[in-house]
Amino acid sequence: MEDNAETLARAIGERVKQERKGRDWTLDQLAEIAGVSRRMVVNVEQGAVNPSIGTLLRLSDALGVGLPALVEPPASRSAKITRSGEGAVLWTGPSGGRGVLVAGTESPDVVELWDWTLAPGERHESEAHSAGTRELLQVLEGSLTVSVSEEIHVLSIGDALTFFGDVGHAYSNDSRQRTRFTLTVLEPGVGAAHRTETPNA
């Protein structure tokens, strides 16, 4: 992993471990609630892997925190600035595309702001998010194909799309030019399904 990726992986691992221990959960308990393997939880906490966005969402929802809380320092009441180039790179494509989480709010109603670039031919597939999740995006450069369940939407510069992200969806660049788009994700009630749940020992 590159230095920045290693630093981010360690920071995520520390935060996951802190949140898990704050709930007095074992590794097995977190793994069961999040629906991931124990080995994955161990690797994430040790900063040994760069987990997928899907894995991070499962862990953050199980812990009752938003995805931004796993990748950013705790927010203060004052405004928080993320300078250009300082966002958390949570996805990289085989040809240099990137999914960067540039800002976000805390639970229970989490809003995430992303800056995405896709090189020609790149595709990012996303599993269904928690119920009620909404996604809003606008194309800034190139063209973008968005698949939402069985629907396919082809967007050009300036076009915007709003859809429910609680079904499988994907973003792809089927053109010969770079695509860039902003994405806002609203996840209402993050962790609500697990707040009253007491995991078995």
C-alpha positions as MATLAB code, in Angstrom:
seq = 'MEDNAETLARAIGERVKQERKGRDWTLDQLAEIAGVSRRMVVNVEQGAVNPSIGTLLRLSDALGVGLPALVEPPASRSAKITRSGEGAVLWTGPSGGRGVLVAGTESPDVVELWDWTLAPGERHESEAHSAGTRELLQVLEGSLTVSVSEEIHVLSIGDALTFFGDVGHAYSNDSRQRTRFTLTVLEPGVGAAHRTETPNA';
ca = [
       0.000    0.000    0.000;
       1.126    3.586   -0.540;
       1.983    5.710    2.514;
      -1.345    7.574    2.448;
      -3.287    4.328    2.060;
      -1.353    2.739    4.929;
      -1.993    5.746    7.166;
      -5.704    5.661    6.334;
      -5.904    1.889    6.924;
      -4.270    2.289   10.355;
      -6.592    5.162   11.290;
      -9.664    3.153   10.267;
      -8.384    0.145   12.207;
      -7.846    2.182   15.369;
     -11.323    3.709   15.141;
     -13.039    0.346   14.545;
     -11.165   -1.158   17.492;
     -12.029    1.827   19.712;
     -15.731    1.649   18.809;
     -15.835   -2.135   19.290;
     -14.109   -2.029   22.683;
     -16.331    0.866   23.753;
     -19.258   -1.526   23.345;
     -17.428   -4.410   25.092;
     -17.813   -6.520   21.966;
     -15.484   -9.309   20.990;
     -14.105   -9.624   17.468;
     -16.578  -12.434   16.848;
     -19.527  -10.330   18.010;
     -18.671   -7.449   15.672;
     -18.072   -9.851   12.804;
     -21.456  -11.513   13.337;
     -23.421   -8.264   13.572;
     -21.618   -6.702   10.597;
     -21.925   -9.837    8.480;
     -18.195  -10.056    7.736;
     -15.604  -12.664    8.652;
     -13.656  -12.520   11.907;
     -10.443  -12.506    9.878;
     -11.638   -9.382    8.052;
     -12.335   -7.601   11.360;
      -8.880   -8.570   12.641;
      -7.205   -7.379    9.433;
      -9.131   -4.090    9.478;
      -8.273   -3.407   13.127;
      -4.607   -4.167   12.477;
      -4.562   -1.827    9.480;
      -3.391   -4.759    7.358;
      -5.959   -4.285    4.590;
      -7.626   -1.503    2.679;
     -11.231   -2.687    3.150;
     -13.821   -2.175    0.438;
     -16.425    0.541    0.797;
     -19.028   -2.220    1.286;
     -17.084   -3.702    4.211;
     -16.638   -0.269    5.792;
     -20.366    0.404    5.488;
     -21.190   -2.918    7.155;
     -18.807   -2.185   10.027;
     -19.938    1.413   10.491;
     -23.613    0.425   10.499;
     -22.987   -2.398   12.973;
     -21.172    0.037   15.267;
     -23.921    2.634   14.903;
     -21.631    5.284   13.431;
     -21.475    6.738    9.959;
     -18.767    5.877    7.457;
     -17.206    9.360    7.854;
     -16.663    8.607   11.564;
     -14.349    5.727   10.637;
     -12.140    7.776    8.339;
     -12.158   11.266    9.874;
     -11.185   12.580   13.305;
     -14.152   13.358   15.595;
     -15.878   16.550   14.492;
     -16.060   19.637   16.664;
     -18.968   22.066   16.733;
     -17.021   24.494   14.541;
     -16.794   24.245   10.774;
     -14.457   21.600    9.390;
     -12.476   22.217    6.220;
     -11.136   19.392    4.077;
      -8.461   20.904    1.855;
      -8.030   19.770   -1.730;
      -6.200   16.440   -1.761;
      -6.933   15.658    1.907;
     -10.058   13.509    1.439;
     -10.032    9.799    2.270;
      -9.388    7.712   -0.860;
     -11.622    4.679   -0.240;
     -11.627    3.222   -3.770;
      -9.024    3.087   -6.503;
      -9.649    1.701   -9.964;
      -7.257   -0.383  -12.045;
      -6.584    2.557  -14.379;
      -6.269    5.317  -11.796;
      -9.883    6.169  -10.969;
     -10.641    7.162   -7.373;
     -13.532    7.443   -4.971;
     -12.692   10.100   -2.385;
     -14.826   10.780    0.690;
     -14.294   14.524    1.128;
     -16.786   15.339    3.881;
     -19.476   13.796    6.032;
     -21.739   14.214    9.021;
     -22.204   12.073   12.117;
     -24.907    9.527   12.868;
     -27.781    8.945   13.101;
     -28.598   10.697    9.803;
     -25.324   10.526    7.914;
     -24.608   12.597    4.803;
     -21.489   11.803    2.776;
     -19.938   13.952    0.048;
     -17.777   12.133   -2.509;
     -15.556   13.150   -5.420;
     -15.346   10.337   -7.985;
     -13.198    9.932  -11.082;
     -13.421    6.959  -13.432;
     -10.870    6.306  -16.145;
     -12.162    4.986  -19.490;
     -13.553    1.473  -19.026;
     -13.614    1.582  -15.219;
     -16.634    0.454  -13.208;
     -17.464    0.557   -9.512;
     -20.140   -1.825   -8.237;
     -21.855   -1.109   -4.938;
     -23.937   -3.529   -2.931;
     -27.238   -2.330   -1.518;
     -26.874    0.132    1.354;
     -29.153    0.269    4.403;
     -32.882    0.806    3.878;
     -33.843    4.343    2.912;
     -30.403    5.380    1.639;
     -30.618    8.053   -1.063;
     -27.899    9.000   -3.548;
     -27.612   12.220   -5.538;
     -24.930   12.789   -8.135;
     -23.942   15.258  -10.842;
     -21.554   14.695  -13.720;
     -18.768   17.299  -13.927;
     -16.653   15.787  -16.724;
     -17.222   13.147  -19.397;
     -20.186   10.803  -19.330;
     -21.405    8.313  -16.747;
     -23.544    5.207  -16.897;
     -25.400    4.435  -13.671;
     -27.070    1.053  -13.195;
     -29.698    0.967  -10.442;
     -31.104   -2.522  -10.042;
     -32.417   -3.233  -13.575;
     -32.476    0.413  -14.735;
     -29.649    2.000  -16.723;
     -29.131    5.774  -16.902;
     -26.615    7.454  -19.226;
     -25.599   10.929  -18.057;
     -23.590   13.738  -19.675;
     -21.863   16.822  -18.263;
     -24.234   18.757  -16.030;
     -26.782   15.935  -15.757;
     -27.874   14.903  -12.277;
     -29.516   11.771  -10.907;
     -31.272   10.940   -7.641;
     -32.024    7.339   -6.654;
     -32.462    4.972   -3.738;
     -29.135    3.344   -2.886;
     -30.699    0.484   -0.932;
     -30.503   -1.732   -4.033;
     -27.422   -2.907   -5.897;
     -26.030   -0.201   -8.170;
     -22.952    0.612  -10.226;
     -21.168    3.527  -11.848;
     -19.244    2.992  -15.080;
     -17.346    5.021  -17.637;
     -18.067    3.540  -21.056;
     -16.418    6.419  -22.923;
     -12.845    7.127  -24.004;
     -12.475   10.153  -21.746;
     -12.139   10.541  -17.999;
     -15.377   10.902  -16.054;
     -15.701   12.947  -12.869;
     -18.794   13.314  -10.719;
     -19.806   14.461   -7.272;
     -21.897   12.110   -5.165;
     -23.905   12.800   -2.030;
     -25.189    9.865    0.005;
     -27.863   10.178    2.712;
     -28.052    7.242    5.122;
     -30.881    7.845    7.607;
     -30.804    6.174   11.009;
     -27.330    4.643   10.733;
     -26.935    1.849   13.262;
     -30.582    1.980   14.352;
     -31.004   -1.743   13.708;
     -28.175   -2.563   16.120;
     -28.567    0.007   18.891;
     -30.757   -2.170   21.101;
     -29.088   -5.394   20.055;
     -27.005   -7.162   22.685;
     -24.648   -9.555   20.918;
     -24.264  -13.049   22.304;
     -20.936  -13.788   23.911;
];
